[in-house]
Amino acid sequence: MKRDELTKLRDYTIAELEKRARETKEELFNLRFQLRTGHLSDFSRVKAVRRVYACIQTVISEKRLAEAKHGAA
């Protein structure tokens, strides 16, 4: 994930990030299913989506910690 994409993620609210996380997790599930059935041609996509999901979860954690420390951020 590029730095500017990560900056855009930090601009979202927690609710929007959780929505994106659900969508990304669903995409990851579908990719893994395609991988197991032999219909996936781009194997690197699984790794990329997994990293995007991890970045989203990291930003959610950062925002929750900031809220706990400073109140509503």
PQR file of N, CA, C, O and H, with PARSE charges and radii, in Angstrom:
ATOM      1  N   MET A   1       0.843  -1.163   0.000 -0.4000 1.5000
ATOM      2  CA  MET A   1       0.000   0.000   0.000 -0.0000 2.0000
ATOM      3  C   MET A   1       0.894   1.234   0.000  0.5500 1.7000
ATOM      4  O   MET A   1       1.837   1.331   0.786 -0.5500 1.4000
ATOM      5  N   LYS A   2       0.593   2.159  -0.875 -0.4000 1.5000
ATOM      6  CA  LYS A   2       1.412   3.352  -1.000 -0.0000 2.0000
ATOM      7  C   LYS A   2       1.110   4.329   0.133  0.5500 1.7000
ATOM      8  O   LYS A   2       0.068   4.251   0.782 -0.5500 1.4000
ATOM      9  H   LYS A   2      -0.173   2.080  -1.513  0.4000 1.0000
ATOM     10  N   ARG A   3       2.026   5.228   0.348 -0.4000 1.5000
ATOM     11  CA  ARG A   3       1.919   6.178   1.448 -0.0000 2.0000
ATOM     12  C   ARG A   3       0.704   7.091   1.304  0.5500 1.7000
ATOM     13  O   ARG A   3       0.044   7.396   2.298 -0.5500 1.4000
ATOM     14  H   ARG A   3       2.873   5.291  -0.179  0.4000 1.0000
ATOM     15  N   ASP A   4       0.399   7.532   0.080 -0.4000 1.5000
ATOM     16  CA  ASP A   4      -0.757   8.412  -0.100 -0.0000 2.0000
ATOM     17  C   ASP A   4      -2.071   7.668   0.135  0.5500 1.7000
ATOM     18  O   ASP A   4      -3.045   8.268   0.591 -0.5500 1.4000
ATOM     19  H   ASP A   4       0.935   7.284  -0.727  0.4000 1.0000
ATOM     20  N   GLU A   5      -2.110   6.367  -0.172 -0.4000 1.5000
ATOM     21  CA  GLU A   5      -3.298   5.562   0.106 -0.0000 2.0000
ATOM     22  C   GLU A   5      -3.491   5.407   1.612  0.5500 1.7000
ATOM     23  O   GLU A   5      -4.617   5.431   2.109 -0.5500 1.4000
ATOM     24  H   GLU A   5      -1.319   5.879  -0.542  0.4000 1.0000
ATOM     25  N   LEU A   6      -2.397   5.251   2.322 -0.4000 1.5000
ATOM     26  CA  LEU A   6      -2.465   5.141   3.773 -0.0000 2.0000
ATOM     27  C   LEU A   6      -2.933   6.461   4.389  0.5500 1.7000
ATOM     28  O   LEU A   6      -3.682   6.460   5.366 -0.5500 1.4000
ATOM     29  H   LEU A   6      -1.482   5.232   1.919  0.4000 1.0000
ATOM     30  N   THR A   7      -2.501   7.560   3.831 -0.4000 1.5000
ATOM     31  CA  THR A   7      -2.942   8.873   4.302 -0.0000 2.0000
ATOM     32  C   THR A   7      -4.436   9.040   4.073  0.5500 1.7000
ATOM     33  O   THR A   7      -5.132   9.591   4.926 -0.5500 1.4000
ATOM     34  H   THR A   7      -1.892   7.560   3.038  0.4000 1.0000
ATOM     35  N   LYS A   8      -4.937   8.577   2.938 -0.4000 1.5000
ATOM     36  CA  LYS A   8      -6.375   8.642   2.665 -0.0000 2.0000
ATOM     37  C   LYS A   8      -7.154   7.798   3.659  0.5500 1.7000
ATOM     38  O   LYS A   8      -8.235   8.192   4.097 -0.5500 1.4000
ATOM     39  H   LYS A   8      -4.371   8.130   2.245  0.4000 1.0000
ATOM     40  N   LEU A   9      -6.608   6.630   4.019 -0.4000 1.5000
ATOM     41  CA  LEU A   9      -7.280   5.771   4.998 -0.0000 2.0000
ATOM     42  C   LEU A   9      -7.408   6.476   6.342  0.5500 1.7000
ATOM     43  O   LEU A   9      -8.417   6.331   7.033 -0.5500 1.4000
ATOM     44  H   LEU A   9      -5.731   6.310   3.663  0.4000 1.0000
ATOM     45  N   ARG A  10      -6.390   7.232   6.706 -0.4000 1.5000
ATOM     46  CA  ARG A  10      -6.420   7.925   8.001 -0.0000 2.0000
ATOM     47  C   ARG A  10      -7.448   9.049   8.032  0.5500 1.7000
ATOM     48  O   ARG A  10      -7.811   9.519   9.111 -0.5500 1.4000
ATOM     49  H   ARG A  10      -5.571   7.350   6.145  0.4000 1.0000
ATOM     50  N   ASP A  11      -7.920   9.485   6.879 -0.4000 1.5000
ATOM     51  CA  ASP A  11      -8.941  10.531   6.822 -0.0000 2.0000
ATOM     52  C   ASP A  11     -10.344   9.988   7.059  0.5500 1.7000
ATOM     53  O   ASP A  11     -11.254  10.757   7.368 -0.5500 1.4000
ATOM     54  H   ASP A  11      -7.625   9.103   6.003  0.4000 1.0000
ATOM     55  N   TYR A  12     -10.538   8.680   6.921 -0.4000 1.5000
ATOM     56  CA  TYR A  12     -11.860   8.078   7.115 -0.0000 2.0000
ATOM     57  C   TYR A  12     -12.208   7.991   8.594  0.5500 1.7000
ATOM     58  O   TYR A  12     -11.329   8.013   9.456 -0.5500 1.4000
ATOM     59  H   TYR A  12      -9.799   8.055   6.671  0.4000 1.0000
ATOM     60  N   THR A  13     -13.500   7.892   8.875 -0.4000 1.5000
ATOM     61  CA  THR A  13     -13.950   7.660  10.245 -0.0000 2.0000
ATOM     62  C   THR A  13     -13.825   6.173  10.557  0.5500 1.7000
ATOM     63  O   THR A  13     -13.590   5.353   9.669 -0.5500 1.4000
ATOM     64  H   THR A  13     -14.214   7.875   8.175  0.4000 1.0000
ATOM     65  N   ILE A  14     -13.985   5.846  11.827 -0.4000 1.5000
ATOM     66  CA  ILE A  14     -13.874   4.440  12.226 -0.0000 2.0000
ATOM     67  C   ILE A  14     -14.968   3.605  11.567  0.5500 1.7000
ATOM     68  O   ILE A  14     -14.716   2.475  11.147 -0.5500 1.4000
ATOM     69  H   ILE A  14     -14.175   6.512  12.548  0.4000 1.0000
ATOM     70  N   ALA A  15     -16.172   4.148  11.475 -0.4000 1.5000
ATOM     71  CA  ALA A  15     -17.274   3.403  10.849 -0.0000 2.0000
ATOM     72  C   ALA A  15     -16.979   3.112   9.383  0.5500 1.7000
ATOM     73  O   ALA A  15     -17.232   2.008   8.902 -0.5500 1.4000
ATOM     74  H   ALA A  15     -16.376   5.065  11.817  0.4000 1.0000
ATOM     75  N   GLU A  16     -16.444   4.103   8.676 -0.4000 1.5000
ATOM     76  CA  GLU A  16     -16.104   3.898   7.260 -0.0000 2.0000
ATOM     77  C   GLU A  16     -14.971   2.876   7.118  0.5500 1.7000
ATOM     78  O   GLU A  16     -14.973   2.055   6.200 -0.5500 1.4000
ATOM     79  H   GLU A  16     -16.239   5.000   9.067  0.4000 1.0000
ATOM     80  N   LEU A  17     -14.010   2.938   8.035 -0.4000 1.5000
ATOM     81  CA  LEU A  17     -12.906   1.980   7.997 -0.0000 2.0000
ATOM     82  C   LEU A  17     -13.390   0.563   8.272  0.5500 1.7000
ATOM     83  O   LEU A  17     -12.933  -0.390   7.642 -0.5500 1.4000
ATOM     84  H   LEU A  17     -14.008   3.604   8.780  0.4000 1.0000
ATOM     85  N   GLU A  18     -14.313   0.430   9.211 -0.4000 1.5000
ATOM     86  CA  GLU A  18     -14.845  -0.902   9.506 -0.0000 2.0000
ATOM     87  C   GLU A  18     -15.617  -1.455   8.317  0.5500 1.7000
ATOM     88  O   GLU A  18     -15.577  -2.658   8.057 -0.5500 1.4000
ATOM     89  H   GLU A  18     -14.684   1.204   9.723  0.4000 1.0000
ATOM     90  N   LYS A  19     -16.320  -0.585   7.593 -0.4000 1.5000
ATOM     91  CA  LYS A  19     -17.028  -1.014   6.383 -0.0000 2.0000
ATOM     92  C   LYS A  19     -16.030  -1.493   5.330  0.5500 1.7000
ATOM     93  O   LYS A  19     -16.221  -2.543   4.715 -0.5500 1.4000
ATOM     94  H   LYS A  19     -16.352   0.392   7.805  0.4000 1.0000
ATOM     95  N   ARG A  20     -14.963  -0.714   5.128 -0.4000 1.5000
ATOM     96  CA  ARG A  20     -13.928  -1.117   4.165 -0.0000 2.0000
ATOM     97  C   ARG A  20     -13.244  -2.408   4.596  0.5500 1.7000
ATOM     98  O   ARG A  20     -12.886  -3.231   3.754 -0.5500 1.4000
ATOM     99  H   ARG A  20     -14.808   0.138   5.628  0.4000 1.0000
ATOM    100  N   ALA A  21     -13.061  -2.591   5.900 -0.4000 1.5000
ATOM    101  CA  ALA A  21     -12.438  -3.814   6.401 -0.0000 2.0000
ATOM    102  C   ALA A  21     -13.325  -5.023   6.096  0.5500 1.7000
ATOM    103  O   ALA A  21     -12.824  -6.070   5.685 -0.5500 1.4000
ATOM    104  H   ALA A  21     -13.352  -1.922   6.584  0.4000 1.0000
ATOM    105  N   ARG A  22     -14.634  -4.884   6.295 -0.4000 1.5000
ATOM    106  CA  ARG A  22     -15.555  -5.984   5.980 -0.0000 2.0000
ATOM    107  C   ARG A  22     -15.512  -6.325   4.502  0.5500 1.7000
ATOM    108  O   ARG A  22     -15.487  -7.497   4.129 -0.5500 1.4000
ATOM    109  H   ARG A  22     -15.040  -4.033   6.629  0.4000 1.0000
ATOM    110  N   GLU A  23     -15.502  -5.282   3.648 -0.4000 1.5000
ATOM    111  CA  GLU A  23     -15.458  -5.512   2.202 -0.0000 2.0000
ATOM    112  C   GLU A  23     -14.157  -6.194   1.802  0.5500 1.7000
ATOM    113  O   GLU A  23     -14.155  -7.102   0.970 -0.5500 1.4000
ATOM    114  H   GLU A  23     -15.522  -4.329   3.951  0.4000 1.0000
ATOM    115  N   THR A  24     -13.061  -5.760   2.391 -0.4000 1.5000
ATOM    116  CA  THR A  24     -11.757  -6.336   2.073 -0.0000 2.0000
ATOM    117  C   THR A  24     -11.675  -7.779   2.559  0.5500 1.7000
ATOM    118  O   THR A  24     -11.122  -8.637   1.872 -0.5500 1.4000
ATOM    119  H   THR A  24     -13.063  -5.023   3.067  0.4000 1.0000
ATOM    120  N   LYS A  25     -12.223  -8.044   3.738 -0.4000 1.5000
ATOM    121  CA  LYS A  25     -12.224  -9.408   4.271 -0.0000 2.0000
ATOM    122  C   LYS A  25     -13.055 -10.331   3.381  0.5500 1.7000
ATOM    123  O   LYS A  25     -12.689 -11.485   3.159 -0.5500 1.4000
ATOM    124  H   LYS A  25     -12.672  -7.346   4.296  0.4000 1.0000
ATOM    125  N   GLU A  26     -14.169  -9.818   2.877 -0.4000 1.5000
ATOM    126  CA  GLU A  26     -15.001 -10.607   1.966 -0.0000 2.0000
ATOM    127  C   GLU A  26     -14.265 -10.895   0.660  0.5500 1.7000
ATOM    128  O   GLU A  26     -14.335 -12.002   0.126 -0.5500 1.4000
ATOM    129  H   GLU A  26     -14.467  -8.881   3.057  0.4000 1.0000
ATOM    130  N   GLU A  27     -13.559  -9.884   0.153 -0.4000 1.5000
ATOM    131  CA  GLU A  27     -12.774 -10.076  -1.071 -0.0000 2.0000
ATOM    132  C   GLU A  27     -11.676 -11.116  -0.839  0.5500 1.7000
ATOM    133  O   GLU A  27     -11.412 -11.953  -1.703 -0.5500 1.4000
ATOM    134  H   GLU A  27     -13.503  -8.985   0.586  0.4000 1.0000
ATOM    135  N   LEU A  28     -11.044 -11.058   0.322 -0.4000 1.5000
ATOM    136  CA  LEU A  28     -10.003 -12.020   0.653 -0.0000 2.0000
ATOM    137  C   LEU A  28     -10.575 -13.434   0.727  0.5500 1.7000
ATOM    138  O   LEU A  28      -9.948 -14.382   0.255 -0.5500 1.4000
ATOM    139  H   LEU A  28     -11.258 -10.379   1.024  0.4000 1.0000
ATOM    140  N   PHE A  29     -11.754 -13.580   1.314 -0.4000 1.5000
ATOM    141  CA  PHE A  29     -12.405 -14.882   1.373 -0.0000 2.0000
ATOM    142  C   PHE A  29     -12.657 -15.415  -0.035  0.5500 1.7000
ATOM    143  O   PHE A  29     -12.378 -16.579  -0.322 -0.5500 1.4000
ATOM    144  H   PHE A  29     -12.264 -12.809   1.698  0.4000 1.0000
ATOM    145  N   ASN A  30     -13.189 -14.555  -0.916 -0.4000 1.5000
ATOM    146  CA  ASN A  30     -13.475 -14.976  -2.289 -0.0000 2.0000
ATOM    147  C   ASN A  30     -12.200 -15.366  -3.034  0.5500 1.7000
ATOM    148  O   ASN A  30     -12.196 -16.331  -3.798 -0.5500 1.4000
ATOM    149  H   ASN A  30     -13.416 -13.610  -0.683  0.4000 1.0000
ATOM    150  N   LEU A  31     -11.118 -14.614  -2.811 -0.4000 1.5000
ATOM    151  CA  LEU A  31      -9.850 -14.938  -3.462 -0.0000 2.0000
ATOM    152  C   LEU A  31      -9.313 -16.277  -2.977  0.5500 1.7000
ATOM    153  O   LEU A  31      -8.819 -17.078  -3.770 -0.5500 1.4000
ATOM    154  H   LEU A  31     -11.121 -13.830  -2.191  0.4000 1.0000
ATOM    155  N   ARG A  32      -9.410 -16.516  -1.680 -0.4000 1.5000
ATOM    156  CA  ARG A  32      -8.935 -17.795  -1.146 -0.0000 2.0000
ATOM    157  C   ARG A  32      -9.777 -18.953  -1.666  0.5500 1.7000
ATOM    158  O   ARG A  32      -9.260 -20.037  -1.934 -0.5500 1.4000
ATOM    159  H   ARG A  32      -9.811 -15.865  -1.036  0.4000 1.0000
ATOM    160  N   PHE A  33     -11.076 -18.714  -1.806 -0.4000 1.5000
ATOM    161  CA  PHE A  33     -11.947 -19.749  -2.357 -0.0000 2.0000
ATOM    162  C   PHE A  33     -11.564 -20.052  -3.805  0.5500 1.7000
ATOM    163  O   PHE A  33     -11.488 -21.216  -4.199 -0.5500 1.4000
ATOM    164  H   PHE A  33     -11.497 -17.833  -1.588  0.4000 1.0000
ATOM    165  N   GLN A  34     -11.325 -19.006  -4.594 -0.4000 1.5000
ATOM    166  CA  GLN A  34     -10.906 -19.192  -5.985 -0.0000 2.0000
ATOM    167  C   GLN A  34      -9.561 -19.905  -6.056  0.5500 1.7000
ATOM    168  O   GLN A  34      -9.328 -20.715  -6.952 -0.5500 1.4000
ATOM    169  H   GLN A  34     -11.386 -18.061  -4.274  0.4000 1.0000
ATOM    170  N   LEU A  35      -8.684 -19.605  -5.118 -0.4000 1.5000
ATOM    171  CA  LEU A  35      -7.372 -20.243  -5.082 -0.0000 2.0000
ATOM    172  C   LEU A  35      -7.511 -21.752  -4.841  0.5500 1.7000
ATOM    173  O   LEU A  35      -6.836 -22.555  -5.485 -0.5500 1.4000
ATOM    174  H   LEU A  35      -8.873 -18.946  -4.389  0.4000 1.0000
ATOM    175  N   ARG A  36      -8.387 -22.124  -3.914 -0.4000 1.5000
ATOM    176  CA  ARG A  36      -8.585 -23.534  -3.599 -0.0000 2.0000
ATOM    177  C   ARG A  36      -9.267 -24.291  -4.734  0.5500 1.7000
ATOM    178  O   ARG A  36      -8.995 -25.474  -4.937 -0.5500 1.4000
ATOM    179  H   ARG A  36      -8.935 -21.472  -3.391  0.4000 1.0000
ATOM    180  N   THR A  37     -10.149 -23.623  -5.473 -0.4000 1.5000
ATOM    181  CA  THR A  37     -10.853 -24.295  -6.559 -0.0000 2.0000
ATOM    182  C   THR A  37     -10.067 -24.263  -7.861  0.5500 1.7000
ATOM    183  O   THR A  37     -10.454 -24.912  -8.833 -0.5500 1.4000
ATOM    184  H   THR A  37     -10.370 -22.661  -5.308  0.4000 1.0000
ATOM    185  N   GLY A  38      -8.968 -23.517  -7.893 -0.4000 1.5000
ATOM    186  CA  GLY A  38      -8.128 -23.475  -9.084 -0.0000 2.0000
ATOM    187  C   GLY A  38      -8.549 -22.449 -10.113  0.5500 1.7000
ATOM    188  O   GLY A  38      -8.109 -22.517 -11.260 -0.5500 1.4000
ATOM    189  H   GLY A  38      -8.653 -22.989  -7.104  0.4000 1.0000
ATOM    190  N   HIS A  39      -9.389 -21.501  -9.734 -0.4000 1.5000
ATOM    191  CA  HIS A  39      -9.852 -20.491 -10.680 -0.0000 2.0000
ATOM    192  C   HIS A  39      -9.101 -19.163 -10.583  0.5500 1.7000
ATOM    193  O   HIS A  39      -9.390 -18.234 -11.336 -0.5500 1.4000
ATOM    194  H   HIS A  39      -9.747 -21.446  -8.802  0.4000 1.0000
ATOM    195  N   LEU A  40      -8.159 -19.070  -9.678 -0.4000 1.5000
ATOM    196  CA  LEU A  40      -7.421 -17.824  -9.495 -0.0000 2.0000
ATOM    197  C   LEU A  40      -6.169 -17.844 -10.359  0.5500 1.7000
ATOM    198  O   LEU A  40      -5.373 -18.780 -10.289 -0.5500 1.4000
ATOM    199  H   LEU A  40      -7.924 -19.826  -9.066  0.4000 1.0000
ATOM    200  N   SER A  41      -5.998 -16.804 -11.177 -0.4000 1.5000
ATOM    201  CA  SER A  41      -4.832 -16.754 -12.046 -0.0000 2.0000
ATOM    202  C   SER A  41      -3.746 -15.835 -11.491  0.5500 1.7000
ATOM    203  O   SER A  41      -2.565 -16.043 -11.766 -0.5500 1.4000
ATOM    204  H   SER A  41      -6.645 -16.044 -11.234  0.4000 1.0000
ATOM    205  N   ASP A  42      -4.134 -14.812 -10.705 -0.4000 1.5000
ATOM    206  CA  ASP A  42      -3.165 -13.868 -10.143 -0.0000 2.0000
ATOM    207  C   ASP A  42      -3.009 -14.150  -8.641  0.5500 1.7000
ATOM    208  O   ASP A  42      -3.767 -13.630  -7.822 -0.5500 1.4000
ATOM    209  H   ASP A  42      -5.093 -14.643 -10.481  0.4000 1.0000
ATOM    210  N   PHE A  43      -2.031 -14.968  -8.300 -0.4000 1.5000
ATOM    211  CA  PHE A  43      -1.846 -15.392  -6.918 -0.0000 2.0000
ATOM    212  C   PHE A  43      -1.360 -14.260  -6.024  0.5500 1.7000
ATOM    213  O   PHE A  43      -1.603 -14.283  -4.818 -0.5500 1.4000
ATOM    214  H   PHE A  43      -1.415 -15.390  -8.966  0.4000 1.0000
ATOM    215  N   SER A  44      -0.683 -13.276  -6.589 -0.4000 1.5000
ATOM    216  CA  SER A  44      -0.161 -12.172  -5.786 -0.0000 2.0000
ATOM    217  C   SER A  44      -1.277 -11.281  -5.241  0.5500 1.7000
ATOM    218  O   SER A  44      -1.057 -10.501  -4.315 -0.5500 1.4000
ATOM    219  H   SER A  44      -0.485 -13.258  -7.569  0.4000 1.0000
ATOM    220  N   ARG A  45      -2.448 -11.398  -5.807 -0.4000 1.5000
ATOM    221  CA  ARG A  45      -3.587 -10.595  -5.354 -0.0000 2.0000
ATOM    222  C   ARG A  45      -3.966 -10.939  -3.912  0.5500 1.7000
ATOM    223  O   ARG A  45      -4.382 -10.060  -3.156 -0.5500 1.4000
ATOM    224  H   ARG A  45      -2.626 -12.032  -6.560  0.4000 1.0000
ATOM    225  N   VAL A  46      -3.826 -12.199  -3.529 -0.4000 1.5000
ATOM    226  CA  VAL A  46      -4.159 -12.629  -2.168 -0.0000 2.0000
ATOM    227  C   VAL A  46      -3.270 -11.893  -1.164  0.5500 1.7000
ATOM    228  O   VAL A  46      -3.757 -11.375  -0.159 -0.5500 1.4000
ATOM    229  H   VAL A  46      -3.488 -12.913  -4.143  0.4000 1.0000
ATOM    230  N   LYS A  47      -1.994 -11.851  -1.434 -0.4000 1.5000
ATOM    231  CA  LYS A  47      -1.052 -11.184  -0.539 -0.0000 2.0000
ATOM    232  C   LYS A  47      -1.332  -9.683  -0.468  0.5500 1.7000
ATOM    233  O   LYS A  47      -1.269  -9.090   0.609 -0.5500 1.4000
ATOM    234  H   LYS A  47      -1.598 -12.272  -2.250  0.4000 1.0000
ATOM    235  N   ALA A  48      -1.635  -9.076  -1.596 -0.4000 1.5000
ATOM    236  CA  ALA A  48      -1.900  -7.640  -1.631 -0.0000 2.0000
ATOM    237  C   ALA A  48      -3.159  -7.293  -0.836  0.5500 1.7000
ATOM    238  O   ALA A  48      -3.170  -6.319  -0.084 -0.5500 1.4000
ATOM    239  H   ALA A  48      -1.685  -9.558  -2.471  0.4000 1.0000
ATOM    240  N   VAL A  49      -4.203  -8.076  -0.998 -0.4000 1.5000
ATOM    241  CA  VAL A  49      -5.453  -7.808  -0.275 -0.0000 2.0000
ATOM    242  C   VAL A  49      -5.252  -8.040   1.217  0.5500 1.7000
ATOM    243  O   VAL A  49      -5.806  -7.313   2.042 -0.5500 1.4000
ATOM    244  H   VAL A  49      -4.194  -8.868  -1.609  0.4000 1.0000
ATOM    245  N   ARG A  50      -4.470  -9.042   1.560 -0.4000 1.5000
ATOM    246  CA  ARG A  50      -4.189  -9.304   2.974 -0.0000 2.0000
ATOM    247  C   ARG A  50      -3.455  -8.123   3.613  0.5500 1.7000
ATOM    248  O   ARG A  50      -3.726  -7.766   4.759 -0.5500 1.4000
ATOM    249  H   ARG A  50      -4.020  -9.633   0.890  0.4000 1.0000
ATOM    250  N   ARG A  51      -2.541  -7.528   2.881 -0.4000 1.5000
ATOM    251  CA  ARG A  51      -1.809  -6.367   3.396 -0.0000 2.0000
ATOM    252  C   ARG A  51      -2.709  -5.144   3.530  0.5500 1.7000
ATOM    253  O   ARG A  51      -2.594  -4.391   4.496 -0.5500 1.4000
ATOM    254  H   ARG A  51      -2.321  -7.818   1.949  0.4000 1.0000
ATOM    255  N   VAL A  52      -3.603  -4.944   2.564 -0.4000 1.5000
ATOM    256  CA  VAL A  52      -4.552  -3.828   2.646 -0.0000 2.0000
ATOM    257  C   VAL A  52      -5.427  -3.993   3.884  0.5500 1.7000
ATOM    258  O   VAL A  52      -5.667  -3.032   4.615 -0.5500 1.4000
ATOM    259  H   VAL A  52      -3.697  -5.556   1.778  0.4000 1.0000
ATOM    260  N   TYR A  53      -5.900  -5.210   4.113 -0.4000 1.5000
ATOM    261  CA  TYR A  53      -6.727  -5.481   5.295 -0.0000 2.0000
ATOM    262  C   TYR A  53      -5.948  -5.167   6.572  0.5500 1.7000
ATOM    263  O   TYR A  53      -6.495  -4.575   7.503 -0.5500 1.4000
ATOM    264  H   TYR A  53      -5.705  -5.990   3.519  0.4000 1.0000
ATOM    265  N   ALA A  54      -4.692  -5.554   6.619 -0.4000 1.5000
ATOM    266  CA  ALA A  54      -3.865  -5.295   7.797 -0.0000 2.0000
ATOM    267  C   ALA A  54      -3.679  -3.789   8.011  0.5500 1.7000
ATOM    268  O   ALA A  54      -3.709  -3.318   9.148 -0.5500 1.4000
ATOM    269  H   ALA A  54      -4.247  -6.034   5.863  0.4000 1.0000
ATOM    270  N   CYS A  55      -3.489  -3.044   6.941 -0.4000 1.5000
ATOM    271  CA  CYS A  55      -3.344  -1.588   7.057 -0.0000 2.0000
ATOM    272  C   CYS A  55      -4.619  -0.956   7.594  0.5500 1.7000
ATOM    273  O   CYS A  55      -4.567  -0.068   8.446 -0.5500 1.4000
ATOM    274  H   CYS A  55      -3.464  -3.427   6.018  0.4000 1.0000
ATOM    275  N   ILE A  56      -5.753  -1.408   7.102 -0.4000 1.5000
ATOM    276  CA  ILE A  56      -7.033  -0.870   7.563 -0.0000 2.0000
ATOM    277  C   ILE A  56      -7.197  -1.155   9.057  0.5500 1.7000
ATOM    278  O   ILE A  56      -7.604  -0.276   9.817 -0.5500 1.4000
ATOM    279  H   ILE A  56      -5.796  -2.129   6.410  0.4000 1.0000
ATOM    280  N   GLN A  57      -6.884  -2.368   9.475 -0.4000 1.5000
ATOM    281  CA  GLN A  57      -7.006  -2.728  10.886 -0.0000 2.0000
ATOM    282  C   GLN A  57      -6.050  -1.910  11.748  0.5500 1.7000
ATOM    283  O   GLN A  57      -6.390  -1.545  12.873 -0.5500 1.4000
ATOM    284  H   GLN A  57      -6.553  -3.083   8.859  0.4000 1.0000
ATOM    285  N   THR A  58      -4.866  -1.621  11.236 -0.4000 1.5000
ATOM    286  CA  THR A  58      -3.895  -0.813  11.964 -0.0000 2.0000
ATOM    287  C   THR A  58      -4.416   0.603  12.164  0.5500 1.7000
ATOM    288  O   THR A  58      -4.297   1.159  13.255 -0.5500 1.4000
ATOM    289  H   THR A  58      -4.589  -1.917  10.322  0.4000 1.0000
ATOM    290  N   VAL A  59      -4.987   1.185  11.129 -0.4000 1.5000
ATOM    291  CA  VAL A  59      -5.525   2.543  11.228 -0.0000 2.0000
ATOM    292  C   VAL A  59      -6.692   2.582  12.209  0.5500 1.7000
ATOM    293  O   VAL A  59      -6.828   3.537  12.974 -0.5500 1.4000
ATOM    294  H   VAL A  59      -5.084   0.733  10.243  0.4000 1.0000
ATOM    295  N   ILE A  60      -7.536   1.547  12.191 -0.4000 1.5000
ATOM    296  CA  ILE A  60      -8.649   1.479  13.143 -0.0000 2.0000
ATOM    297  C   ILE A  60      -8.104   1.452  14.573  0.5500 1.7000
ATOM    298  O   ILE A  60      -8.617   2.149  15.448 -0.5500 1.4000
ATOM    299  H   ILE A  60      -7.425   0.771  11.569  0.4000 1.0000
ATOM    300  N   SER A  61      -7.085   0.663  14.804 -0.4000 1.5000
ATOM    301  CA  SER A  61      -6.479   0.586  16.140 -0.0000 2.0000
ATOM    302  C   SER A  61      -5.878   1.924  16.556  0.5500 1.7000
ATOM    303  O   SER A  61      -6.030   2.345  17.702 -0.5500 1.4000
ATOM    304  H   SER A  61      -6.667   0.097  14.094  0.4000 1.0000
ATOM    305  N   GLU A  62      -5.196   2.591  15.628 -0.4000 1.5000
ATOM    306  CA  GLU A  62      -4.618   3.905  15.923 -0.0000 2.0000
ATOM    307  C   GLU A  62      -5.699   4.894  16.330  0.5500 1.7000
ATOM    308  O   GLU A  62      -5.537   5.638  17.298 -0.5500 1.4000
ATOM    309  H   GLU A  62      -5.073   2.248  14.697  0.4000 1.0000
ATOM    310  N   LYS A  63      -6.799   4.901  15.590 -0.4000 1.5000
ATOM    311  CA  LYS A  63      -7.877   5.834  15.878 -0.0000 2.0000
ATOM    312  C   LYS A  63      -8.537   5.533  17.224  0.5500 1.7000
ATOM    313  O   LYS A  63      -8.874   6.452  17.970 -0.5500 1.4000
ATOM    314  H   LYS A  63      -6.931   4.297  14.804  0.4000 1.0000
ATOM    315  N   ARG A  64      -8.721   4.256  17.532 -0.4000 1.5000
ATOM    316  CA  ARG A  64      -9.328   3.884  18.819 -0.0000 2.0000
ATOM    317  C   ARG A  64      -8.414   4.264  19.978  0.5500 1.7000
ATOM    318  O   ARG A  64      -8.894   4.723  21.014 -0.5500 1.4000
ATOM    319  H   ARG A  64      -8.448   3.510  16.926  0.4000 1.0000
ATOM    320  N   LEU A  65      -7.112   4.081  19.820 -0.4000 1.5000
ATOM    321  CA  LEU A  65      -6.172   4.484  20.866 -0.0000 2.0000
ATOM    322  C   LEU A  65      -6.183   5.997  21.056  0.5500 1.7000
ATOM    323  O   LEU A  65      -6.123   6.489  22.183 -0.5500 1.4000
ATOM    324  H   LEU A  65      -6.722   3.708  18.978  0.4000 1.0000
ATOM    325  N   ALA A  66      -6.261   6.734  19.941 -0.4000 1.5000
ATOM    326  CA  ALA A  66      -6.295   8.197  20.027 -0.0000 2.0000
ATOM    327  C   ALA A  66      -7.572   8.661  20.727  0.5500 1.7000
ATOM    328  O   ALA A  66      -7.543   9.611  21.511 -0.5500 1.4000
ATOM    329  H   ALA A  66      -6.309   6.335  19.026  0.4000 1.0000
ATOM    330  N   GLU A  67      -8.688   7.994  20.446 -0.4000 1.5000
ATOM    331  CA  GLU A  67      -9.939   8.347  21.107 -0.0000 2.0000
ATOM    332  C   GLU A  67      -9.846   8.076  22.608  0.5500 1.7000
ATOM    333  O   GLU A  67     -10.297   8.887  23.417 -0.5500 1.4000
ATOM    334  H   GLU A  67      -8.712   7.223  19.810  0.4000 1.0000
ATOM    335  N   ALA A  68      -9.269   6.954  22.971 -0.4000 1.5000
ATOM    336  CA  ALA A  68      -9.166   6.604  24.381 -0.0000 2.0000
ATOM    337  C   ALA A  68      -8.253   7.576  25.131  0.5500 1.7000
ATOM    338  O   ALA A  68      -8.480   7.892  26.299 -0.5500 1.4000
ATOM    339  H   ALA A  68      -8.903   6.296  22.313  0.4000 1.0000
ATOM    340  N   LYS A  69      -7.233   8.034  24.440 -0.4000 1.5000
ATOM    341  CA  LYS A  69      -6.272   8.932  25.077 -0.0000 2.0000
ATOM    342  C   LYS A  69      -6.780  10.364  25.175  0.5500 1.7000
ATOM    343  O   LYS A  69      -6.602  11.026  26.198 -0.5500 1.4000
ATOM    344  H   LYS A  69      -7.049   7.777  23.492  0.4000 1.0000
ATOM    345  N   HIS A  70      -7.415  10.838  24.101 -0.4000 1.5000
ATOM    346  CA  HIS A  70      -7.796  12.244  24.021 -0.0000 2.0000
ATOM    347  C   HIS A  70      -9.307  12.470  24.036  0.5500 1.7000
ATOM    348  O   HIS A  70      -9.752  13.599  23.829 -0.5500 1.4000
ATOM    349  H   HIS A  70      -7.560  10.300  23.271  0.4000 1.0000
ATOM    350  N   GLY A  71     -10.072  11.477  24.265 -0.4000 1.5000
ATOM    351  CA  GLY A  71     -11.514  11.617  24.160 -0.0000 2.0000
ATOM    352  C   GLY A  71     -11.918  11.398  22.713  0.5500 1.7000
ATOM    353  O   GLY A  71     -11.254  10.643  22.003 -0.5500 1.4000
ATOM    354  H   GLY A  71      -9.710  10.560  24.434  0.4000 1.0000
ATOM    355  N   ALA A  72     -12.979  12.031  22.261 -0.4000 1.5000
ATOM    356  CA  ALA A  72     -13.458  11.872  20.879 -0.0000 2.0000
ATOM    357  C   ALA A  72     -12.501  12.574  19.943  0.5500 1.7000
ATOM    358  O   ALA A  72     -12.370  13.797  19.996 -0.5500 1.4000
ATOM    359  H   ALA A  72     -13.519  12.644  22.838  0.4000 1.0000
ATOM    360  N   ALA A  73     -11.826  11.823  19.084 -0.4000 1.5000
ATOM    361  CA  ALA A  73     -10.866  12.404  18.139 -0.0000 2.0000
ATOM    362  C   ALA A  73     -11.442  12.523  16.767  0.5500 1.7000
ATOM    363  O   ALA A  73     -10.765  12.992  15.852 -0.5500 1.4000
ATOM    364  H   ALA A  73     -11.932  10.829  19.040  0.4000 1.0000
TER
END
